[in-house]
Amino acid sequence: MNDGKQREASPSVSQKSVSDDDEIDYSIKPEFYDSDLDDKDESWVRKKRGGRTSDAILSCPACFTTLCLDCQRHEKNVTQYRAIFVVNCKINDEVMTQLGSKRKWGKRKGEAEAASDNSGTFKHVCCAVCLTKVGVIDEEEVYHFLNVLPSEC
């Protein structure tokens, strides 16, 4: 008898557990849901690109912030991209990398490879949100992304 009374007093037996799903009223459409949002986003990106196609949409590897909607993949190094129009990028004027025709390697192998055709001075480029280094910019203001997450368009 004592064992039966303990079971009744136990929270797991006496109280019904309620999950969050049981408390949600699915008959009311949530305010934050928009079934047309994907179509609106796609239209916005198309408008921003001005009809141009892109090899990828680039994001910061640390915080996933969008950095570029219109870029071109490097011919040999498929993890590297170049672009002219970027968003959420900060140029670090204090840190520069010099690459000349005699010097083949910069601070990182990728910097030299990305700029193999362009000898000169490169400024480091960081994500404007989390300040993660994502690439360099050359003297002609072309961004070379070396540390990004690409996603298919």
Secondary structure, 3 states (H helix, E strand, C coil): CHHHHHHHHCHHHHCCCCCHHHHCCCCCCCCCCCCCHHHHHHHHHHHHHCCCCCCCEEECCCCCCEEECCCEECCCCCCCEEECCCCCEEEEEEEEEEECCCCCCCCCHHHHHHCCCCCEEEEEEEECCCCCEEEEECCCCCEEECCCEEECC
